[in-house]
Amino acid sequence: MLKKLGNYLLTGALIALPLTVTVFVAVLLINNIGTPVSQIVFSPIFAHFDAAFPNSGAGKILMDFISTIVVVLLITALGVLSQFFLGKMLISYFETLMRRIPVAGTVYKTVRQIVDTFSKQKKAVFQKVVLVEFPREGLFSVGFLTGEAKGEIQSRTGERLINIFVPTTPNPTSGFLVMVEESKVVILDMSVGDAMKLIISGGAVVPDWSDKTLKNP
């Protein structure tokens, strides 16, 4: 009986997980975007809702929700504007202005460089899926090839090194940057998407694969 209840609990958790994550992301957006914007910008406009619903707080909830929608629409409009010549000029002028502001300009420049790195369309950040011995010899980890080591690191080591990002499980957004000799890296056939599924699931979801060398000796 306990085993069955445990299986039911696990099944229910797997069913509820997508909905739970969706609700969590929605609440996170509203609390971190909608609430601050509503308090600063839209609070006077929707103040009468608080008077109409003094005990339920419905006015505040509605105000935060609408503020989130407005912010999303404004960001979308900014993306549309960036496709036109005039829009590009305005954005370029704003960026130049931001870079000249002490402290804030340094933060803006750093964040801009990070965004530009991860938004390149011509060259994917994660180029290939690889297998490396990490964190020590004899233990293997799945990683992503991000490029070749250059500059001082390449020069001082005297070896041909490649940059590998080794993500953590089950959260692949954090991880380790390791620089490994090219000869010690095993290039895998699996796609980046399949590798992500493998990492997030903790090895439970393994992509299908057939040894091509056996079919074509």
N, C-alpha and C positions, 0 to 999 in steps of 0.2 A: 504493500500500500504506500509506504513512504517513497519507494522507488518510483512508483507511478506519479505520485504527487510532485516529485522532483522533476520528472520528465514533462509534466504539464506546466510546471513553473518555467522551465527552460523554453518550452514552445511558446508560451504566452509572452515571455520576455523578448524572444526573437520577433514575434509579431508586433509587439508594442514599440520596439526599438526605433524603427523609422519615424513613427508618429512622434515619439518622445523627442528625438533629435530635431525634427521639424519645429515642434513647439518651442524647444529650447532656443533654437536659432532665432525664431520670430521674437520671443521675449527678450533675447539678448540685443537684437536690433532696436526694438522699441525702447528698452531701458537706456541704451547707450547713444541712440540717435534721436529717437522721437521725444523722449522726456526732456533732454537738455534744450532742444530746439523749441519745443512747446513752451517751456518756461521762459525762454529769452524772447522769442518772436511772437508766438501765437497765443500766449496766455491772455492778453487783453481781449482778443477777438472771441475766445471761447469761454470767457469768465462767467457768462450767464448760465452755462451748464452746471457749474458748481452750485449756483443758487437754486437751480431747478432740482438737483439731486444732491442735497447736502450730506446725506448719510451714506449713500451708495458709492460715491466717488466715480459715478458713470461719466461725469464731465471730464475728469482727468484722464480716464482710460480712452475716451473718444478723442480727446485732444492729442494725446500721445500717439495714438494710431494714425490719425490724420497727418500729424507732423512727420511721421515716418514715411508715409506715402508721398508727401510733398517733397521730402528730401530725396527719395528715390527718383521721383520724376525730374527734379532739378539736376541730379547727377546724370540721368539719361539724356536730358537736354544738353548738358555740357559735352557729352560724347558726340551728339549730333552736330553741335556747333563746331567741334574740332575738325569736322570733315570739310569745312568751308574755309576759304582763304582768309576772310575777315576774322573768323573765329580763331584760326591759327595765329593770326597776328595779335589778337587780344590775349590769348593764352601765353604766347611768347613774351609779351610785354609784362604780364602779371608775374611770370616766372623770373624775369630779370629783376623786377621790383622786389620779389621775395628774397632773392639771393643777396641783395644789398642790405638787408636788415640784419643787424648784429645778432648773433646767437641763433635766432630763428632762421636766418639764411643758411647757416651751417646745417641745422637739422633738416631743413627742406631739401638741400642739395644731397645730403646722405640718403634720405628716404627716396628721392627721385632716382638716384643711381640704382638703388635696390629694385625699385619698380621697373626701371628700364631693363635691368638684367633679366627679370623673370617674365617680362612681357614681350620679349623678342619673338617675332613670328617666323623669321627666316632660319633661325637656329634654335632648336629646342634646348632647354637647360639640361634636361636629362636625356643624353644622347643614346646610351645603351645600358642594358642591364648586365651587371657583372657579378662575379663571385670572387671574394678576396678572403684571405686569412686574417680575421679580425675577431676579437681583440687580441688574440695571440696566435702563434703558430699551432696549427692543428684544429683550430676552430674556424669555421667558414661563415661568412655573412653575405647577404645579398645587398648589393649597392648599385649606385647609378653613376655612370661615367659622365662627368661634367666638362672635361677638357684636359688639356695638357698643362703641367706645371711650367711656369715661365719665370723669368727674372732671376732674382737672387737665389730663390730656393733651388731652381734648376741648375744654376751655375755652381753653387756651393756643394751640392751633393755629387755632381759629376755623373749622375745617372739620368736615364730617360724616365721621368716620373709622370704619372697621370693622376688627376684629381678624381677622387671617388667620394661620393656622399653616401654614407651608411645610415639609413633612417632607423629610428627606434620603433618597437612594437608595443602597443597597437597604434601609436600616434606617429605617423611618418613625417609630420611637419618639423620634428626635432631630430637631431642625429649628430653624426660626427663627420668631419672632413678629414680624410686620410689621403696621403700621397704615397702611391705604391709604384714600384718598378713595373714597367709595362709587361715584362716577361712573367710576372707573378700574378697577373690578372687574367681570369677566365671570362671570356665574353659569352654570354648566354643568348639563346634564341628567343626567349620569352619577351613579350612587349612590356613597356613601362606600366601599362594598365594591369596586366596580369601579375607583375611583380608587386604592385601596390596591394592587390587583393591578397597575395601570399603574406605580405608583411602585416597588413591590418588584421588578418584572421589568425595571426600567430602560427602560420604554417598549416592551418586546417583546410584552406582552399588552395589546392595545387593545380596549376594549369596543365592541360594535356600536352604531351610532347612525345614525338617518336624520333628515334635516332636515325637521321638521314644517312649517316655513314654506313649503316647496316643495309639500307635499301640500295645504296649505290656504292658498292665496295670499289 
